Amino acid sequence: MNLKKDLSEKILLADGAMGTLLYSYGVDRSFEELNLTHPEEIKAIHQAYIGAGCDIIQTNTYGANYLKLARYGLQNEVKRINQAAIKIAKEAARGTGTYIFGTIGGTSGATDSLSEASPLEEIKRSFREQLYCFLLEGVDGLLLETYYDFHELKTVLKIVRETTDLPVVANVSMHEAGILQSGERLADALHELLELGADVVGVNCRLGPYHMAKALETVPIPERGYLAAYPNASLPEVQDGKVVYQAEENYFERYAEVFRQQGVRLLGGCCGTTPEHIRAFRKGLISLEPIIQKEVRILPEAASLESKTTDRERLLDKVKIRPTILVELDPPRTFDTDKFFQGAKALQEVGVDALTLSDNSLATPRISNMAIAAILKYQYDIEPLVHLTTRDHNLVGLHSHIMGFHKLGLHDILAVTGDPTKVGDFPGATSVFDVRSVELVQLIKKFNQGLSYTGASLKEKAQFNVAAAFNPNVANVEKAVRLIKRKVDYGADYIITQPIYDSEKVQILKEALKKENLQDVPIFIGVMPLLSSRNAEFLHHEVPGIRLTEEVRERMRVAEIDGRGVEEGLQIAREMIDAILGHYHGIYLITPFLRYDLSVDLAAYIKNKTAVQTFSKQMQI
């Protein structure tokens, strides 16, 4: 048996889905665990594919890595599960001449690639552990499949080639036919994988035969290496609560020759396919003789995308050079918006630079901040900064929202996770969390390249500046600051913090940022005036992310006795503003309970203070 020789001479048939069959039998847990608990069922599926005419079967190890098994509490069973899978495949293939591929899947799927992304070093460790199992137990080749993250696939392929010279199949997965999630064209990506040492490159999952074949029309037959195709049976649908695939086997029979004409040497199936689909492929091949020349469909060059510019000075530009005031004014919880817009107008008149609008803060439903922002911008000429949570919107909704922000000219977004639904008015509501806040930052910035999440062109570049949240109210600020670095690495343009009530935190934060070489990252420090001692105690004890010093709490207790709670709260806020302006330009005023008069007072204080400072500097000159 010589896999590379066989590939050079003829088309080989690979197997189809393992998980689809197990799911159809009623299994809805870790399919890989069944290597230990139900080996005969796994063996029977392998034998069914071999009986259908497969030249190659793959081990039941797609998700048998540390990261994916940890979801089921099986992270310590990586070695046993992979060893068992290889043993089962060998028993099924004994005496048949069938090759065995050790399968290693990507750490993320079509819809959760952002949320499940892990630090690269963790991915490498997880991958190596699984790879070494294959090398110790012995397989005929390695199949790297279902990688939506092209960078991850390249990283994994490099590790393989540093470790072994076994034949390697490297398959990418796409949302859009011919375009990777990164925006790279399929032909370019497959060529790069061949240059990195893959023996066979191709596509698997997501796309059915039609779109996968169309995508391969753009890929020339490689001078070195071969092409692979593992289409899905169809797009999935849900019937009676179960995911099903509707494609009939004779449809695959018609497409077998189409794939051969596109130069495919390795032909198998992915989600929804069964032994009958592979039998149909075998029946539909007119010949096993490979095609060595074909006409390539040339994709038109991508048009140069334009970015619509704005005449206004951006918030990010302001805070880099001078004191800048950002005020949070929560959208109303009812249809009565009069007080809100009165407050917005008053804040505009005092000279604040932008109003920031929460996205259902504390998991409490409010009027859509997108609607309020559009009214502020176009009816009141007030610049808004909109919050966007990962709690309330799935990946489809986030994509739609961001496109809407762009078309409305709302170019500043604060990407946040959002408070848990259990703290709000609807504790039984579901939190989505398709992505984390850092990945939402990354997603928004992708729009600035004119690319959607899927990698498809949006035909126009957005111009978003993205803020990320940070909580300095922690015991170890230096350690927490590393989160800022991560968010900046993901694309955050500036940082907005929770309110602080300890002037020493300002200096500590500055030093911590300098240690991480983040001293040039623009930052808005949060300031929220206290209303009473009761308010202070509530914030300290019950609101996540806010801590008050004992000194501040005592001052509020004493002031309340004298009936000066609000006045003392404003004085504490002014003292915090003084401390912040000694180091930073950005002030983030948080308006409590729509008491916009307090934010107006503090904004006026900032304006007067900075005017005096500017005058003093001019006099010195």
C-alpha positions as CSV (number, residue, x, y, z in Angstrom):
1,M,0.0,0.0,0.0
2,N,1.4,3.4,-1.0
3,L,-1.0,6.3,-0.6
4,K,1.0,8.9,-2.4
5,K,1.4,6.5,-5.4
6,D,-2.3,5.8,-5.5
7,L,-3.1,9.4,-5.4
8,S,-0.8,10.1,-8.3
9,E,-2.5,7.4,-10.4
10,K,-6.2,7.6,-9.7
11,I,-9.1,9.2,-7.8
12,L,-9.6,7.8,-4.3
13,L,-12.9,7.7,-2.4
14,A,-13.0,8.8,1.2
15,D,-15.8,8.2,3.7
16,G,-18.6,10.5,4.8
17,A,-19.9,11.7,8.0
18,M,-19.6,9.9,11.3
19,G,-21.4,12.3,13.6
20,T,-24.4,12.5,11.3
21,L,-25.1,8.8,11.5
22,L,-24.5,8.7,15.3
23,Y,-26.9,11.7,15.7
24,S,-29.5,9.9,13.6
25,Y,-29.3,7.0,16.0
26,G,-30.2,9.3,18.9
27,V,-26.7,10.1,20.2
28,D,-26.4,13.8,21.2
29,R,-23.2,14.0,23.2
30,S,-19.5,13.6,22.6
31,F,-19.3,11.3,19.6
32,E,-15.6,10.7,20.3
33,E,-16.4,9.3,23.8
34,L,-18.2,6.4,22.0
35,N,-14.8,5.1,21.0
36,L,-14.6,4.0,24.6
37,T,-18.2,3.2,25.4
38,H,-19.6,1.8,22.1
39,P,-16.7,0.7,20.0
40,E,-18.8,-1.9,18.0
41,E,-21.1,0.9,16.8
42,I,-18.2,3.0,15.5
43,K,-16.6,-0.1,13.9
44,A,-19.9,-0.9,12.1
45,I,-20.0,2.6,10.6
46,H,-16.4,2.3,9.4
47,Q,-17.3,-1.1,7.8
48,A,-20.4,0.4,6.1
49,Y,-18.3,3.0,4.4
50,I,-15.7,0.4,3.4
51,G,-18.6,-1.7,2.0
52,A,-19.8,1.4,0.0
53,G,-16.4,1.5,-1.8
54,C,-14.2,3.8,0.3
55,D,-10.5,3.7,-0.2
56,I,-9.9,5.8,2.9
57,I,-11.7,6.0,6.2
58,Q,-11.0,8.5,9.0
59,T,-10.8,7.9,12.7
60,N,-13.6,9.1,14.9
61,T,-11.4,11.8,16.4
62,Y,-12.6,15.1,14.9
63,G,-13.2,16.7,18.3
64,A,-10.9,14.4,20.3
65,N,-8.6,17.2,21.5
66,Y,-8.2,18.7,24.9
67,L,-10.2,21.9,24.1
68,K,-13.3,20.2,22.7
69,L,-13.3,17.3,25.1
70,A,-13.2,19.7,28.0
71,R,-16.8,20.7,27.1
72,Y,-17.9,17.3,28.3
73,G,-15.4,16.9,31.2
74,L,-13.4,14.5,29.2
75,Q,-10.2,16.6,28.8
76,N,-8.1,13.9,30.7
77,E,-9.2,11.2,28.3
78,V,-7.5,12.5,25.1
79,K,-5.0,9.7,24.9
80,R,-7.4,6.9,25.6
81,I,-10.1,8.2,23.2
82,N,-7.6,8.7,20.3
83,Q,-6.0,5.3,20.9
84,A,-9.3,3.6,20.9
85,A,-10.4,5.3,17.7
86,I,-7.3,4.2,15.9
87,K,-7.7,0.6,17.1
88,I,-11.3,0.5,16.0
89,A,-10.5,1.9,12.5
90,K,-7.7,-0.7,12.1
91,E,-10.0,-3.5,13.1
92,A,-12.6,-2.4,10.6
93,A,-10.1,-2.0,7.8
94,R,-8.2,-5.2,8.5
95,G,-7.7,-7.2,5.3
96,T,-9.5,-4.7,3.0
97,G,-6.5,-2.6,1.9
98,T,-8.3,0.6,3.2
99,Y,-6.1,3.5,4.2
100,I,-6.7,5.1,7.6
101,F,-6.5,8.9,8.2
102,G,-6.1,10.3,11.7
103,T,-8.6,13.2,11.8
104,I,-7.8,16.4,13.6
105,G,-10.6,19.1,13.4
106,G,-10.4,22.8,13.9
107,T,-11.0,24.1,17.4
108,S,-14.0,26.1,16.2
109,G,-17.0,25.6,13.9
110,A,-19.0,27.6,11.4
111,T,-20.9,29.7,13.9
112,D,-18.8,29.6,17.0
113,S,-15.3,30.3,15.6
114,L,-15.1,33.6,17.4
115,S,-16.5,32.6,20.7
116,E,-14.6,29.4,21.0
117,A,-11.3,30.7,19.8
118,S,-8.5,29.9,22.3
119,P,-5.1,31.4,22.8
120,L,-2.7,30.1,20.1
121,E,-0.3,28.4,22.5
122,E,-3.2,26.5,24.0
123,I,-4.3,25.4,20.5
124,K,-0.8,24.2,19.8
125,R,-0.6,22.2,23.0
126,S,-4.0,20.6,22.4
127,F,-3.1,19.8,18.8
128,R,0.3,18.2,19.6
129,E,-1.2,15.9,22.2
130,Q,-3.6,14.5,19.6
131,L,-0.9,14.4,16.9
132,Y,1.4,12.3,19.0
133,C,-1.4,9.7,19.6
134,F,-1.6,9.2,15.9
135,L,2.2,8.9,15.4
136,L,2.5,6.4,18.3
137,E,-0.4,4.2,17.2
138,G,0.3,4.5,13.5
139,V,-2.0,5.9,10.8
140,D,-1.5,6.1,7.0
141,G,-2.1,9.8,6.8
142,L,-3.5,12.9,8.6
143,L,-6.7,14.7,7.7
144,L,-7.0,18.3,8.9
145,E,-10.6,19.3,8.4
146,T,-13.2,22.0,9.1
147,Y,-10.9,24.9,9.6
148,Y,-12.7,28.2,9.2
149,D,-9.8,30.0,10.8
150,F,-7.1,29.9,8.1
151,H,-4.4,31.1,10.5
152,E,-5.1,28.2,12.8
153,L,-4.9,25.7,9.9
154,K,-1.6,27.1,8.8
155,T,-0.3,26.9,12.3
156,V,-1.4,23.3,12.7
157,L,0.1,22.3,9.3
158,K,3.4,23.8,10.2
159,I,3.5,21.7,13.4
160,V,2.7,18.6,11.4
161,R,5.5,19.2,9.0
162,E,8.0,19.8,11.8
163,T,7.0,16.5,13.3
164,T,6.3,13.9,10.6
165,D,6.4,13.3,6.8
166,L,3.1,11.4,6.8
167,P,0.8,12.4,3.9
168,V,-1.4,15.3,5.0
169,V,-4.7,16.5,3.7
170,A,-5.5,20.1,4.7
171,N,-9.1,21.2,4.1
172,V,-10.5,24.7,4.6
173,S,-14.1,25.5,5.2
174,M,-16.0,28.5,3.8
175,H,-19.2,30.4,4.4
176,E,-19.1,31.8,0.9
177,A,-18.1,29.8,-2.1
178,G,-14.6,30.7,-3.1
179,I,-13.8,33.1,-0.3
180,L,-12.4,32.2,3.1
181,Q,-13.6,33.9,6.3
182,S,-10.4,35.9,6.3
183,G,-11.3,37.3,2.9
184,E,-8.6,35.3,1.1
185,R,-9.5,33.6,-2.2
186,L,-9.7,29.9,-2.2
187,A,-7.1,29.4,-4.9
188,D,-4.6,31.5,-3.0
189,A,-5.3,29.8,0.3
190,L,-4.9,26.3,-1.2
191,H,-1.7,27.3,-2.9
192,E,-0.3,28.5,0.4
193,L,-1.2,25.3,2.1
194,L,0.7,23.3,-0.6
195,E,3.7,25.6,-0.1
196,L,3.6,24.8,3.6
197,G,3.9,21.1,2.9
198,A,0.4,19.7,2.5
199,D,0.1,16.8,0.1
200,V,-3.7,17.2,-0.6
201,V,-5.6,20.4,-0.2
202,G,-9.3,21.1,-0.5
203,V,-12.6,22.0,1.0
204,N,-15.0,20.3,3.4
205,C,-18.2,21.1,5.2
206,R,-20.8,23.9,5.0
207,L,-21.2,23.8,1.2
208,G,-23.2,21.2,-0.8
209,P,-22.0,19.7,-4.1
210,Y,-23.2,22.6,-6.2
211,H,-21.4,25.5,-4.4
212,M,-18.3,23.4,-3.6
213,A,-17.9,22.5,-7.3
214,K,-18.4,26.2,-8.2
215,A,-15.7,27.2,-5.7
216,L,-13.3,24.6,-7.2
217,E,-13.8,26.1,-10.7
218,T,-11.6,28.9,-9.5
219,V,-8.7,26.6,-8.4
220,P,-6.1,25.4,-10.9
221,I,-4.9,21.8,-10.8
222,P,-1.7,22.0,-8.6
223,E,1.7,21.4,-10.1
224,R,2.5,19.6,-6.9
225,G,-0.1,18.0,-4.7
226,Y,-3.7,17.2,-5.3
227,L,-7.2,18.5,-4.7
228,A,-9.9,17.2,-2.3
229,A,-13.6,17.8,-1.9
230,Y,-15.8,16.7,1.0
231,P,-19.2,18.4,0.4
232,N,-22.1,18.4,2.8
233,A,-25.3,16.6,1.8
234,S,-27.3,19.8,1.8
235,L,-28.1,22.8,3.9
236,P,-29.5,21.5,7.3
237,E,-33.0,22.0,8.4
238,V,-34.8,21.2,11.7
239,Q,-37.7,18.7,11.8
240,D,-39.3,17.8,15.1
241,G,-36.4,19.3,16.9
242,K,-33.8,17.3,15.0
243,V,-31.3,18.5,12.4
244,V,-31.7,16.7,9.1
245,Y,-30.2,16.8,5.6
246,Q,-32.4,16.3,2.6
247,A,-30.0,15.7,-0.3
248,E,-30.8,12.4,-2.2
249,E,-28.0,10.0,-3.0
250,N,-28.6,10.2,-6.8
251,Y,-27.8,13.9,-6.6
252,F,-24.3,12.9,-5.5
253,E,-24.0,10.4,-8.3
254,R,-24.5,13.3,-10.8
255,Y,-21.9,15.4,-9.1
256,A,-19.1,12.7,-9.0
257,E,-18.0,13.4,-12.5
258,V,-18.3,17.2,-12.0
259,F,-15.8,16.9,-9.2
260,R,-13.5,14.7,-11.3
261,Q,-13.6,17.3,-14.1
262,Q,-12.4,19.9,-11.6
263,G,-9.3,17.9,-10.9
264,V,-10.4,16.4,-7.5
265,R,-8.3,13.3,-6.6
266,L,-9.8,12.7,-3.1
267,L,-13.6,12.7,-2.9
268,G,-15.5,12.2,0.3
269,G,-18.5,13.6,2.2
270,C,-19.1,15.7,5.2
271,C,-22.2,16.6,7.3
272,G,-25.3,14.8,6.3
273,T,-23.6,12.2,4.1
274,T,-23.9,8.5,4.6
275,P,-22.4,5.3,3.0
276,E,-25.2,5.6,0.4
277,H,-23.8,9.0,-0.7
278,I,-20.3,7.6,-1.1
279,R,-21.7,4.6,-3.0
280,A,-23.4,7.1,-5.3
281,F,-20.1,8.9,-5.8
282,R,-18.4,5.6,-6.8
283,K,-21.3,4.8,-9.2
284,G,-21.2,8.3,-10.8
285,L,-17.5,8.3,-11.6
286,I,-17.2,7.6,-15.3
287,S,-13.5,6.9,-14.8
288,L,-11.0,6.9,-11.9
289,E,-8.5,8.4,-14.3
290,P,-7.4,11.9,-12.9
291,I,-7.9,15.1,-14.9
292,I,-4.6,16.9,-15.3
293,Q,-5.8,20.0,-17.2
294,K,-8.9,22.1,-16.9
295,E,-10.2,25.6,-17.7
296,V,-10.1,27.8,-14.6
297,R,-12.8,30.3,-14.0
298,I,-11.1,33.6,-13.3
299,L,-12.7,35.7,-10.6
300,P,-12.8,39.4,-11.3
301,E,-10.4,41.6,-9.4
302,A,-12.0,42.9,-6.3
303,A,-13.0,46.5,-6.8
304,S,-11.2,49.1,-4.7
305,L,-13.6,49.9,-1.9
306,E,-14.2,53.4,-0.8
307,S,-14.7,54.6,2.7
308,K,-17.1,57.5,3.2
309,T,-15.5,60.2,5.2
310,T,-17.0,62.5,7.8
311,D,-16.2,66.2,8.2
312,R,-16.6,66.0,12.0
313,E,-13.6,65.7,14.3
314,R,-13.8,62.2,15.7
315,L,-14.0,61.4,19.4
316,L,-10.8,59.4,19.2
317,D,-8.9,62.3,17.6
318,K,-10.1,64.7,20.3
319,V,-9.1,62.7,23.3
320,K,-5.6,62.3,22.0
321,I,-4.9,66.0,22.1
322,R,-7.2,67.7,24.7
323,P,-9.7,67.1,27.5
324,T,-12.7,65.3,26.1
325,I,-16.0,64.6,27.8
326,L,-18.1,61.5,27.2
327,V,-21.4,61.3,29.0
328,E,-23.5,58.2,29.4
329,L,-27.2,58.9,29.3
330,D,-29.3,55.7,29.3
331,P,-32.1,55.4,26.8
332,P,-35.5,55.5,28.4
333,R,-37.3,52.4,29.8
334,T,-40.7,53.8,28.6
335,F,-42.0,55.6,25.5
336,D,-41.7,58.9,27.4
337,T,-38.5,60.4,26.0
338,D,-39.1,64.0,26.9
339,K,-36.7,64.1,29.9
340,F,-34.1,62.2,28.0
341,F,-33.9,64.6,25.1
342,Q,-34.1,67.6,27.5
343,G,-31.0,66.1,29.2
344,A,-29.3,65.5,25.9
345,K,-29.9,69.1,24.8
346,A,-28.6,70.5,28.1
347,L,-25.5,68.4,27.8
348,Q,-24.9,69.6,24.3
349,E,-25.2,73.2,25.4
350,V,-22.6,72.8,28.1
351,G,-20.2,71.4,25.5
352,V,-19.9,67.6,26.0
353,D,-18.2,65.9,23.1
354,A,-20.4,62.8,22.8
355,L,-23.3,60.9,24.5
356,T,-22.9,57.2,25.0
357,L,-26.0,55.0,25.0
358,S,-26.1,51.7,26.8
359,D,-27.5,48.5,25.2
360,N,-30.0,47.5,27.8
361,S,-27.7,48.1,30.8
362,L,-28.2,45.8,33.8
363,A,-30.2,43.5,31.4
364,T,-33.1,45.9,31.6
365,P,-35.0,46.6,28.4
366,R,-34.9,50.1,27.0
367,I,-35.7,51.9,23.8
368,S,-33.2,50.7,21.1
369,N,-30.0,52.7,21.4
370,M,-29.7,52.5,17.6
371,A,-33.0,54.4,17.3
372,I,-32.1,56.9,20.0
373,A,-28.7,57.5,18.5
374,A,-30.1,58.2,15.1
375,I,-32.5,60.8,16.6
376,L,-29.6,62.4,18.5
377,K,-27.5,62.6,15.5
378,Y,-30.0,63.8,12.9
379,Q,-32.5,65.8,14.9
380,Y,-30.3,67.2,17.6
381,D,-26.9,67.2,15.9
382,I,-25.4,65.4,18.9
383,E,-22.6,62.9,18.4
384,P,-23.6,59.4,19.9
385,L,-21.5,56.5,20.9
386,V,-23.5,53.3,21.0
387,H,-22.9,50.3,23.2
388,L,-23.3,46.8,21.6
389,T,-23.6,43.7,23.8
390,T,-22.9,40.1,22.9
391,R,-25.5,39.1,25.4
392,D,-28.6,40.2,23.4
393,H,-27.6,39.5,19.8
394,N,-26.5,36.3,18.1
395,L,-23.9,36.5,15.4
396,V,-26.5,37.2,12.7
397,G,-28.0,40.0,14.8
398,L,-24.6,41.5,15.5
399,H,-23.7,41.5,11.8
400,S,-27.0,43.2,11.0
401,H,-26.7,45.8,13.8
402,I,-23.2,46.8,12.7
403,M,-24.3,47.2,9.1
404,G,-27.1,49.4,10.4
405,F,-24.7,51.5,12.4
406,H,-22.6,52.1,9.4
407,K,-25.5,53.2,7.2
408,L,-26.8,55.5,9.9
409,G,-23.4,57.1,10.2
410,L,-22.9,55.9,13.8
411,H,-19.2,55.3,13.7
412,D,-18.3,54.9,17.4
413,I,-19.2,51.7,19.2
414,L,-18.4,50.3,22.7
415,A,-18.2,46.6,22.4
416,V,-19.2,44.9,25.7
417,T,-20.3,41.5,26.9
418,G,-23.3,42.8,28.8
419,D,-24.6,42.2,32.3
420,P,-26.1,38.7,32.9
421,T,-29.8,38.4,32.2
422,K,-30.5,37.1,35.7
423,V,-29.8,40.6,37.2
424,G,-32.4,42.3,35.1
425,D,-36.2,42.5,34.6
426,F,-36.4,39.2,32.8
427,P,-34.2,36.7,34.7
428,G,-35.5,33.9,32.6
429,A,-34.3,35.4,29.4
430,T,-31.6,33.7,27.5
431,S,-28.1,35.2,27.1
432,V,-26.6,34.6,23.6
433,F,-22.9,35.2,23.9
434,D,-22.1,33.8,20.4
435,V,-18.9,35.9,20.7
436,R,-16.9,37.5,23.5
437,S,-16.4,41.2,23.7
438,V,-12.8,41.0,22.3
439,E,-14.1,39.1,19.3
440,L,-16.8,41.6,18.8
441,V,-14.1,44.3,18.6
442,Q,-12.4,42.1,16.0
443,L,-15.6,41.6,14.1
444,I,-16.5,45.3,13.9
445,K,-13.0,46.2,12.7
446,K,-13.3,43.7,9.9
447,F,-16.1,45.9,8.5
448,N,-13.5,48.6,8.1
449,Q,-11.8,46.4,5.5
450,G,-15.1,46.1,3.7
451,L,-15.5,42.4,4.7
452,S,-18.4,40.6,6.4
453,Y,-17.8,37.9,9.0
454,T,-18.0,35.3,6.2
455,G,-15.2,37.1,4.3
456,A,-17.6,38.3,1.6
457,S,-17.2,41.9,0.3
458,L,-19.6,44.5,1.7
459,K,-18.8,46.7,-1.3
460,E,-17.9,49.6,1.0
461,K,-15.5,50.2,3.9
462,A,-16.8,51.2,7.2
463,Q,-14.9,53.6,9.4
464,F,-15.7,52.5,13.0
465,N,-13.7,53.5,16.0
466,V,-14.2,50.8,18.6
467,A,-14.0,51.2,22.4
468,A,-13.5,48.4,24.9
469,A,-14.5,48.4,28.5
470,F,-12.2,48.0,31.5
471,N,-12.7,47.7,35.2
472,P,-9.9,49.2,37.3
473,N,-11.7,48.3,40.5
474,V,-9.7,45.2,41.2
475,A,-7.1,44.3,43.7
476,N,-4.3,43.7,41.1
477,V,-4.6,46.5,38.5
478,E,-1.3,45.4,36.8
479,K,-2.7,42.0,36.1
480,A,-6.0,43.4,34.9
481,V,-4.3,45.8,32.5
482,R,-3.2,42.8,30.4
483,L,-6.8,42.6,29.4
484,I,-6.5,46.0,27.9
485,K,-3.5,44.8,25.9
486,R,-5.5,41.9,24.6
487,K,-8.4,44.1,23.6
488,V,-6.0,46.5,21.8
489,D,-4.4,43.5,20.0
490,Y,-7.9,42.6,18.8
491,G,-8.4,46.1,17.4
492,A,-9.8,48.3,20.2
493,D,-9.0,52.0,19.5
494,Y,-9.6,53.3,23.0
495,I,-10.7,52.2,26.4
496,I,-13.7,53.3,28.6
497,T,-13.5,52.4,32.3
498,Q,-16.0,51.7,35.1
499,P,-16.4,54.6,37.5
500,I,-13.7,54.8,40.2
501,Y,-13.8,56.4,43.6
502,D,-10.2,56.2,44.6
503,S,-7.8,58.9,43.2
504,E,-4.8,56.6,43.8
505,K,-6.2,54.2,41.2
506,V,-5.5,56.8,38.5
507,Q,-1.8,56.8,39.2
508,I,-1.7,53.0,39.7
509,L,-3.5,52.6,36.4
510,K,-1.1,54.9,34.6
511,E,2.0,53.0,35.8
512,A,0.4,49.7,34.9
513,L,-0.3,50.8,31.4
514,K,3.2,52.1,31.0
515,K,4.6,48.7,32.1
516,E,2.7,47.1,29.3
517,N,3.7,49.8,26.7
518,L,0.0,51.0,26.6
519,Q,0.6,54.5,27.7
520,D,-0.4,55.9,24.3
521,V,-3.8,54.1,24.3
522,P,-6.5,56.8,24.7
523,I,-8.6,56.1,27.8
524,F,-11.8,57.6,29.3
525,I,-11.9,57.2,33.1
526,G,-15.3,56.7,34.5
527,V,-16.8,59.2,37.0
528,M,-20.3,58.7,38.5
529,P,-21.6,61.1,41.2
530,L,-23.2,59.5,44.2
531,L,-26.6,60.6,45.4
532,S,-26.8,59.3,48.9
533,S,-25.2,57.0,51.4
534,R,-27.8,54.4,50.4
535,N,-26.8,54.8,46.8
536,A,-23.1,54.5,47.7
537,E,-23.7,51.3,49.7
538,F,-25.8,49.8,46.9
539,L,-23.1,50.4,44.3
540,H,-20.4,49.1,46.6
541,H,-22.2,45.9,47.6
542,E,-24.5,45.0,44.7
543,V,-23.3,46.4,41.4
544,P,-20.6,44.2,39.7
545,G,-17.4,46.0,38.9
546,I,-17.8,49.0,41.3
547,R,-16.0,49.4,44.5
548,L,-15.9,52.4,46.8
549,T,-13.2,53.3,49.4
550,E,-14.2,53.3,53.0
551,E,-13.3,57.0,53.1
552,V,-15.9,57.8,50.4
553,R,-18.5,55.7,52.0
554,E,-18.0,57.4,55.3
555,R,-18.1,60.9,53.7
556,M,-21.5,60.0,52.2
557,R,-22.8,58.7,55.5
558,V,-21.8,61.9,57.3
559,A,-23.1,64.1,54.5
560,E,-26.5,62.3,54.4
561,I,-27.0,63.1,58.1
562,D,-26.6,66.8,57.3
563,G,-28.8,66.5,54.2
564,R,-25.9,67.1,51.9
565,G,-25.8,63.8,50.1
566,V,-25.9,65.0,46.5
567,E,-23.6,67.9,47.2
568,E,-21.0,65.6,48.7
569,G,-21.4,63.2,45.8
570,L,-20.6,66.0,43.4
571,Q,-17.6,67.1,45.4
572,I,-16.2,63.6,45.4
573,A,-16.7,63.5,41.6
574,R,-14.9,66.8,41.2
575,E,-12.0,65.5,43.2
576,M,-11.8,62.5,41.0
577,I,-12.0,64.7,37.9
578,D,-9.0,66.7,39.2
579,A,-7.0,63.5,39.7
580,I,-7.9,62.2,36.3
581,L,-7.1,65.4,34.4
582,G,-3.6,65.3,35.9
583,H,-2.9,62.3,33.8
584,Y,-5.6,61.8,31.1
585,H,-7.7,63.7,28.7
586,G,-10.7,61.5,28.7
587,I,-13.5,61.8,31.3
588,Y,-16.5,59.5,31.1
589,L,-19.4,60.9,33.1
590,I,-22.1,58.4,34.0
591,T,-25.5,59.9,34.7
592,P,-27.3,58.2,37.6
593,F,-31.1,57.7,37.2
594,L,-31.3,60.3,34.3
595,R,-30.1,63.1,36.7
596,Y,-28.6,64.9,33.8
597,D,-28.4,68.1,35.9
598,L,-25.5,66.4,37.8
599,S,-23.7,65.6,34.5
600,V,-24.2,69.1,33.3
601,D,-22.7,70.4,36.6
602,L,-19.7,68.2,36.2
603,A,-19.2,68.9,32.5
604,A,-19.3,72.6,33.3
605,Y,-16.7,72.1,36.0
606,I,-14.4,70.3,33.5
607,K,-14.9,73.0,30.9
608,N,-14.1,75.8,33.4
609,K,-11.1,73.9,34.8
610,T,-9.6,73.2,31.4
611,A,-10.2,76.7,30.3
612,V,-8.3,78.0,33.3
613,Q,-5.4,75.6,32.6
614,T,-5.3,76.6,29.0
615,F,-5.2,80.3,29.9
616,S,-2.4,79.7,32.5
617,K,-0.3,77.9,29.9
618,Q,-0.8,80.8,27.4
619,M,0.2,83.3,30.0
620,Q,3.4,81.4,30.7
621,I,4.2,81.4,27.0
